[in-house]
Amino acid sequence: MSTTHELNKLAYFDALGLELLVAVRPLPGAAASAPRCILQVPPVTAAPATESTPTQPEAQMPHIEMDKVPAARTAPRAPGPAGSPAANRIREPAFHMAAVVAGGCLWLDTLPAPILPPDQLKLIQAMAHAVAGTQGQPTVTRFDWPLHGNRQLDLGPGAAAAALTSFVQRQLQQHHCRALVLLGTDSGDRLQAGELPDIATVSVPLGCAELLAQPLRKREAWLALESLCR
């Protein structure tokens, strides 16, 4: 394994906040990892000491050549809150979505606040009644991003789109919706293209808040919803 590959692997683990552990004693069945040593021991001739023989100098220590072993790398610590690769990732700003099941359709709209205003819910009920011809109790489910506060995990636009798309798929399957209505351009832009099931999808150019603020543009919404009328 090359040194570059090993350094890249350690950098990936460091960015994920994973701590690498090294065994302090050999594991059962593991190969020995002792460094290679080459010993060169010169022969030493021992001569008996006599009165006429001068004292022999002490034998020199044998010369030992060893391969240099790089210093052990300490286990990486979890990246801190700032300055680390995980903290510098691109994060998708927080947003809220409302999924309203009414008239057999799933209506997806961006919320300005975590709570769906009553006037926007009434507008969706009115549009669903005009499309389906029936009026029932709507079901409202909210999607909040981010789903968690762990900055070690991906919180970028791709992760946000994948989470919202999975949420919409579950709502369509659980409520057996016949169509998906995307209110406003943000609703469609936040979803993963091509990942939704094969179902009728209608894009309304304005969201509920915009339709209420600009009543004269409601005609654009009715023109877009004509394909869903029975």
C-alpha positions in Angstrom: 0.0 0.0 0.0 1.5 3.4 -1.0 2.2 6.1 1.5 -0.1 8.5 -0.4 -3.0 6.0 -0.2 -2.4 5.6 3.5 -2.4 9.3 4.1 -5.6 9.8 2.1 -7.3 7.0 4.1 -6.3 8.7 7.4 -7.6 12.0 6.1 -11.0 10.5 5.2 -11.2 8.9 8.7 -10.2 12.2 10.3 -13.0 14.1 8.4 -15.6 11.6 9.5 -14.5 11.9 13.1 -13.6 8.2 13.4 -10.9 7.3 15.9 -8.4 4.7 14.8 -7.4 2.2 17.5 -4.1 0.2 17.5 -3.8 -3.1 19.6 -1.3 -2.9 22.4 -0.7 -6.6 22.4 -0.6 -9.2 19.5 -4.0 -10.4 18.6 -4.7 -14.2 18.3 -3.8 -15.3 14.8 -2.2 -12.0 13.8 1.1 -11.9 12.0 4.1 -10.5 14.0 5.0 -6.9 13.1 8.5 -6.8 14.5 11.0 -4.6 12.5 13.7 -6.4 10.5 17.1 -6.3 12.1 20.5 -7.2 10.6 23.1 -8.0 13.2 26.8 -7.9 12.4 28.7 -9.3 15.3 32.5 -9.3 14.8 34.2 -12.4 16.2 35.9 -11.8 19.5 38.9 -14.0 20.5 39.2 -14.4 24.2 42.9 -14.7 25.4 43.7 -15.9 28.9 45.2 -13.1 31.0 48.8 -13.8 32.3 51.4 -11.9 34.2 53.5 -11.3 31.1 50.5 -10.4 28.9 49.2 -6.8 29.1 45.7 -6.3 30.0 43.4 -6.6 26.9 41.1 -3.7 26.2 37.4 -4.3 26.6 35.6 -5.8 23.6 33.7 -3.2 21.6 29.9 -3.5 21.4 28.7 -5.3 18.3 27.5 -3.1 15.5 23.8 -3.3 14.9 22.1 -2.1 11.8 18.3 -1.7 11.9 15.8 -0.5 9.4 14.3 2.8 10.4 10.7 2.4 11.6 8.6 5.5 11.2 7.2 6.9 14.4 3.7 5.6 15.2 0.9 8.0 14.2 -1.3 8.9 17.1 -5.0 8.2 16.8 -6.8 11.1 15.2 -9.1 13.1 17.3 -12.6 14.1 16.4 -12.6 17.3 14.5 -13.4 20.4 16.4 -16.4 22.7 15.9 -14.4 25.1 13.6 -11.5 24.8 11.2 -12.0 21.1 10.6 -13.0 19.6 7.2 -16.4 18.5 8.6 -17.1 22.0 9.9 -16.2 23.6 6.5 -18.6 21.5 4.4 -21.3 23.3 2.5 -24.5 23.2 4.5 -28.0 23.6 3.1 -29.8 26.4 4.9 -32.7 25.4 7.1 -36.1 25.2 5.5 -39.6 23.8 6.2 -42.0 22.1 3.8 -45.7 21.2 4.2 -47.1 18.1 2.7 -50.9 18.3 2.6 -53.0 15.3 1.5 -56.4 16.6 0.1 -58.6 15.6 -2.9 -56.5 12.5 -3.5 -53.4 14.5 -4.2 -50.3 15.4 -2.3 -49.7 19.2 -2.2 -46.1 20.2 -1.4 -45.4 23.8 -0.4 -42.6 25.8 1.2 -43.4 27.2 4.6 -42.1 30.6 5.8 -42.3 29.3 9.3 -42.5 25.9 11.0 -46.3 26.2 11.2 -48.7 26.2 8.2 -50.8 29.3 8.4 -54.6 28.6 8.4 -55.3 30.8 5.3 -52.8 28.8 3.3 -54.4 25.5 4.4 -57.8 26.8 3.4 -56.5 27.7 -0.1 -55.1 24.2 -0.6 -58.5 22.8 0.5 -60.3 25.0 -2.0 -57.9 24.0 -4.8 -58.3 20.3 -3.9 -62.1 20.7 -3.9 -62.1 22.3 -7.3 -59.8 19.5 -8.7 -61.5 16.4 -7.1 -65.0 17.7 -6.6 -65.0 16.4 -3.0 -64.0 18.0 0.2 -62.7 16.1 3.2 -60.4 16.6 6.2 -56.9 17.3 5.0 -53.8 15.6 6.4 -50.9 17.9 7.1 -47.3 16.6 7.6 -44.3 18.9 8.0 -40.7 18.3 6.8 -38.0 20.2 8.6 -34.4 20.5 7.5 -31.9 19.7 8.9 -33.0 16.5 10.3 -30.3 16.5 13.0 -27.5 18.7 14.3 -24.6 16.3 13.8 -22.1 18.3 11.7 -20.0 15.2 11.2 -22.6 13.9 8.8 -23.5 15.4 5.4 -25.8 18.4 5.6 -25.3 19.7 2.1 -27.9 20.2 -0.7 -27.6 16.7 -2.0 -28.4 15.2 1.4 -31.3 17.6 1.8 -32.8 16.7 -1.6 -32.4 13.0 -0.9 -34.2 13.3 2.5 -37.0 15.4 1.1 -37.5 13.0 -1.9 -37.7 10.0 0.4 -40.3 11.9 2.6 -42.4 12.7 -0.4 -42.3 9.1 -1.6 -43.5 7.8 1.8 -46.4 10.2 1.8 -47.5 9.2 -1.7 -47.4 5.5 -0.9 -49.0 5.8 2.6 -52.0 7.9 1.4 -52.3 6.3 -2.1 -52.2 9.7 -3.8 -53.0 9.9 -7.5 -51.0 13.1 -8.2 -48.3 15.3 -6.7 -48.8 19.1 -6.8 -45.7 21.2 -6.4 -46.6 24.7 -5.2 -44.0 27.3 -6.1 -40.6 26.8 -7.8 -38.8 25.9 -4.5 -40.8 22.8 -4.0 -39.6 21.2 -7.3 -36.1 22.5 -7.0 -35.5 20.9 -3.7 -36.4 17.4 -4.9 -34.1 14.9 -6.7 -35.0 14.8 -10.4 -36.0 11.4 -11.7 -36.3 9.8 -8.2 -40.1 10.3 -7.8 -42.5 7.4 -8.6 -44.3 7.3 -11.9 -47.2 9.5 -10.9 -48.9 12.6 -12.4 -47.0 15.7 -11.3 -48.2 19.3 -11.7 -46.0 22.3 -11.0 -47.8 25.5 -10.0 -45.6 28.5 -10.5 -46.7 30.2 -7.3 -46.8 29.0 -3.7 -49.8 29.5 -1.4 -48.2 32.6 0.3 -47.6 34.2 -3.2 -51.1 33.4 -4.4 -52.6 35.0 -1.3 -50.4 38.1 -1.7 -51.2 38.3 -5.4 -54.8 37.2 -5.9 -54.9 38.3 -9.6 -52.3 35.5 -10.4 -54.6 32.7 -9.1 -55.6 32.1 -12.7 -52.1 30.8 -13.4 -52.7 28.1 -10.7 -56.0 27.1 -12.1 -54.6 26.7 -15.6 -51.9 24.4 -14.2 -54.4 22.3 -12.3 -56.8 21.8 -15.2 -55.1 18.5 -16.1 -56.1 17.0 -12.7 -59.8 17.8 -13.0 -62.0 14.8 -13.3 
